[in-house]
Amino acid sequence: KRLQNLFNVLFKSLCSVGRPVLLTLDDLQWSQSFAVDDMTDFFVNCIPNSSGGLGEIEICRRGLLIAGTFRSNEVEASDDLIQRINLMKESGRANVTMLTV
């Protein structure tokens, strides 16, 4: 929970200056599952505020582009990383595009 709050504060701070932010995460196949879980939760659980407008997190996400890389030959389809990527796709909260090079 503390790491998730840290993600929220970090993204809010980075995006609050009114300029787009590119966050690059490399070699995600070696990342700790809790870090990937918290990042995914940030996208999946962001909801508009009760007044019908956009909440602070929703506004922050509009100026945030995350480019994550992983070695597909080191990740199985059943791995937690792939499951979390699929969860982000299915949530409709993030535009997820996978490229193979």
C-alpha positions as CSV (number, residue, x, y, z in Angstrom):
1,K,0.0,0.0,0.0
2,R,2.9,2.4,0.8
3,L,4.5,1.8,-2.6
4,Q,1.1,2.4,-4.3
5,N,0.8,5.7,-2.5
6,L,4.3,6.5,-3.6
7,F,3.4,5.8,-7.2
8,N,0.4,8.1,-6.9
9,V,2.4,11.0,-5.4
10,L,5.2,10.5,-7.9
11,F,3.0,10.5,-10.9
12,K,0.9,13.4,-9.6
13,S,4.0,15.5,-9.0
14,L,5.6,14.7,-12.3
15,C,2.5,15.5,-14.3
16,S,1.3,18.5,-12.4
17,V,3.6,20.9,-14.3
18,G,1.3,20.8,-17.3
19,R,3.8,19.0,-19.6
20,P,3.7,15.4,-20.9
21,V,5.9,13.0,-19.1
22,L,7.6,9.8,-20.5
23,L,8.5,7.2,-18.0
24,T,10.6,4.4,-19.3
25,L,10.7,1.1,-17.4
26,D,13.3,-1.3,-18.8
27,D,13.7,-5.0,-18.3
28,L,10.4,-5.6,-16.6
29,Q,10.9,-9.3,-16.7
30,W,13.2,-8.9,-13.7
31,S,11.0,-6.6,-11.8
32,Q,9.5,-7.5,-8.4
33,S,5.9,-8.5,-8.7
34,F,4.7,-6.0,-6.1
35,A,6.1,-3.1,-8.1
36,V,4.3,-4.3,-11.3
37,D,1.1,-4.9,-9.2
38,D,1.2,-1.4,-7.8
39,M,1.8,0.2,-11.1
40,T,-1.1,-1.8,-12.6
41,D,-3.4,-0.9,-9.7
42,F,-2.6,2.8,-10.4
43,F,-4.1,2.5,-13.9
44,V,-6.9,0.0,-13.2
45,N,-8.3,1.6,-10.1
46,C,-8.2,5.3,-11.1
47,I,-11.8,6.6,-11.2
48,P,-13.4,10.0,-11.9
49,N,-14.3,11.9,-8.7
50,S,-17.8,11.9,-7.3
51,S,-18.7,15.3,-8.9
52,G,-18.5,13.6,-12.3
53,G,-15.4,15.5,-13.2
54,L,-11.9,14.1,-13.5
55,G,-10.1,13.2,-10.3
56,E,-6.5,14.3,-9.7
57,I,-5.2,10.9,-10.7
58,E,-7.2,10.9,-13.9
59,I,-5.9,14.3,-14.9
60,C,-2.3,13.1,-14.1
61,R,-2.7,10.0,-16.3
62,R,-3.6,12.2,-19.3
63,G,-0.1,13.6,-19.3
64,L,1.7,10.4,-18.7
65,L,3.2,7.9,-21.2
66,I,4.8,4.8,-19.8
67,A,7.1,2.7,-22.1
68,G,7.8,-0.6,-20.5
69,T,10.2,-3.1,-22.1
70,F,10.7,-6.8,-21.4
71,R,12.5,-9.7,-23.1
72,S,9.7,-11.9,-24.5
73,N,12.0,-14.9,-24.6
74,E,12.3,-14.7,-20.8
75,V,8.6,-14.3,-20.0
76,E,6.0,-17.0,-20.4
77,A,2.3,-16.2,-21.2
78,S,1.4,-17.3,-17.7
79,D,3.8,-15.0,-16.0
80,D,2.5,-12.3,-13.6
81,L,3.9,-9.6,-15.8
82,I,1.9,-10.7,-18.9
83,Q,-1.2,-11.1,-16.7
84,R,-0.9,-7.6,-15.4
85,I,-0.4,-6.2,-18.9
86,N,-3.6,-8.0,-20.0
87,L,-5.4,-6.6,-16.9
88,M,-4.5,-3.1,-18.0
89,K,-5.7,-3.8,-21.5
90,E,-9.0,-5.2,-20.3
91,S,-9.7,-2.4,-17.8
92,G,-9.9,0.1,-20.6
93,R,-8.1,2.6,-18.4
94,A,-4.9,2.5,-20.3
95,N,-4.1,2.2,-24.0
96,V,-1.7,-0.7,-24.2
97,T,0.2,-1.6,-27.3
98,M,2.6,-4.4,-27.5
99,L,5.4,-4.3,-30.1
100,T,7.7,-7.2,-30.9
101,V,11.2,-6.3,-32.2
